[in-house]
């Protein structure tokens, strides 16, 4: 497969070149393909202008709706709520706005507007409809789709405003359609927030619950009458107060009864110890007052002991203390003299007092016993009443709960009935929380097409596409454009880069080769030389780059070129202007050399050397580097090798304008006989695959290839911009 037919691949040098690209390289790509990019931009702008001119005009009508906080926002549906009360909505306001946007864009609203104006207003019948292939249903569906496409609805940020816009081919149609959309939407909004049949349902349920509540209240009244209570709680409070008071009184009575019994027993025991009579007068001497007082003290202590026994146990400390005192008093009384004198006896006052106290205490004891029995009887009756009240309370409480539950349910249903009545009245009057804050406008100027915007977008697309075209063209271009491409692709040094010179301009700014410049044949370099001279270059400019070429040649020869020396200048193909390079090289060699320099035109060699003599035109370069006028001299020999050997005897440098390497076999063969070979490549014209093939042929011919001269290199970036990059 030839180099031109090789598949597009990205090799390592290409990747390295892309990685090392500088800003100058990027601008170089753009300026190198500026014509293609400009053509692409012009085509895009022309298409944009054409499309803009052919686009139909569209007029847009605008309107705005305000969604206030109303019953739809804060009221709960009575049929879906157990309480029916108005609640505060805690969810985001955006959810409510989004719900309204869904209603606005629903098929019901859009379809109603289409039906009101007719599908033909939004979707004119096409050929299929006119032929009857598509029915009216398809036309209506297409009209709904078109209306939805031209309708724009947006909720303004951080507000309760809904913005609507509709575009149509006529201003009045856009306004009328938008008005109809708002009208249908408000009707649909009211219907969407209403529950069908709710008023009749709540009216029936309210009547039924009222009847059931009346029956339950009658049952509660009968139960209270049978229990003889007005209020269970109040009756229980009174009864529990009575029972508590009686229990407290009974406890006190029992305590008093026990104390009374103890005192009676103590008095009875004391009477047994007290004599009924005592000595009232002593006839034999003074009465013993100490003994009498002691006895009186013992009596009082004994009474105190009985009183303490009625309240404390025998082992308690107060009782033991009193008994200790009694024992001490009796011990003292026993030590008194019993036979002092004779006394007169009489009734004992202590006995009489104790006996009187005993009678009084006995009567009190009987009263306490009767009171205790009465309290016990009353307490039993009160507890029986409490038990009966508890039994009645359960039944009354059950009936009362039923009454309260039915009252609450009736209140809820009554509130829901009132709410549904209000909703029905609002629907009849078409009152809702949606207000029109801006009526549908009548547009005066079309909104489409936007000429300036289209041109700006077209320019942007054209510029972007132009850049893409430039880089795409540069990517698929395999030509050698700069010295770095030569080093990367061919691994050869660049001896010189000859700038491109516009042939329409004067080429006399640099020193020129003097002498007459014969005309080239009609075929130029594309054909072979016929008998006329082709290398007398009158007026050919010597670019300063050829001086660098001479220096590079000397450097390649280790600082000194041996003479005589044959330097062959060749190229890949015929159209790479290598003859100018050969002539310029001969001129600069003559300017720096004392020997003779011959410019030999070897382009006329055939593919193979024919038997006979070889005649080549030659031109000796003047001392000032110019070519002489006229046809020059003819160099003849039996073969090219013998010709070159004979010329070396007369000339120090022989610059050989060799045939191209590709397309002929003589080019590589004659280059193999030269002492040094220079390969001329046309910048941005010679593909690196072709140059590599020419290099391989030269290496096969064992030619000493010194390097490459990059001819007609173009600098696309303007000088003022290049200096700033």
Secondary structure, DSSP 8 states (H G I E B T S, - for coil): --GGGS-----HHHHHHHHT--HHHHHHHHHHTHHHHHHHHHHHHHHHHHHHHHS--BEEEEEEEEE---HHHH---GGG-SS-------S-HHHHHHHHHHHHTSHHHHHHHHHHH-GGGTS---HHHHTTSS-HHHHHHHHHHHHHHHEEEEE-TTSSEEEEEEEESSHHHHHHHHHHHHHHHHHHHHHHT--TTHHHHHHHHHHHHHHHHHHHHHHHHHHHHHHT-S-HHHHHHHHHHHHHHHHHHHHHHHHHHHHHHHHHHHHHHHHHHS-SEEE---SSS---HHHHHHHHHHHHHHHHHHHHHHHS-TTSHHHHHHHHHHHHHHHHHHTS-SSS----EEE-HHHHHHHHHHHHHHHHHHHHHHHHHHHHHHHHHHHHHHHHHHHHHHHHHHHHHHHHHHHHHHHHHHHHHHHHHHHHHHHHHT--SEEEEE------S--BS-HHHHHHHHHHHHHHHHHHHHHHHHHH--B--SHHHHHHHH---EEEEEE---TTS---SS-B--S------TTGGGS---SS-----TT-B--HHHHHHHHHHHHHTTT---SSEEEEEEESSSSS-HHHHHHHHHHHHHHT-SS-EEEEEETT--SS--SS-EEEEEEEB-TTS-B-SSS-EEEEESSHHHHHHHHTTT-SEEEEEE--SSS-SHHHHHHTTSSEEEEEEETTTSBHHHHHHHHHHHHHTT--EEEEEEEEE---S-HHHHHH-
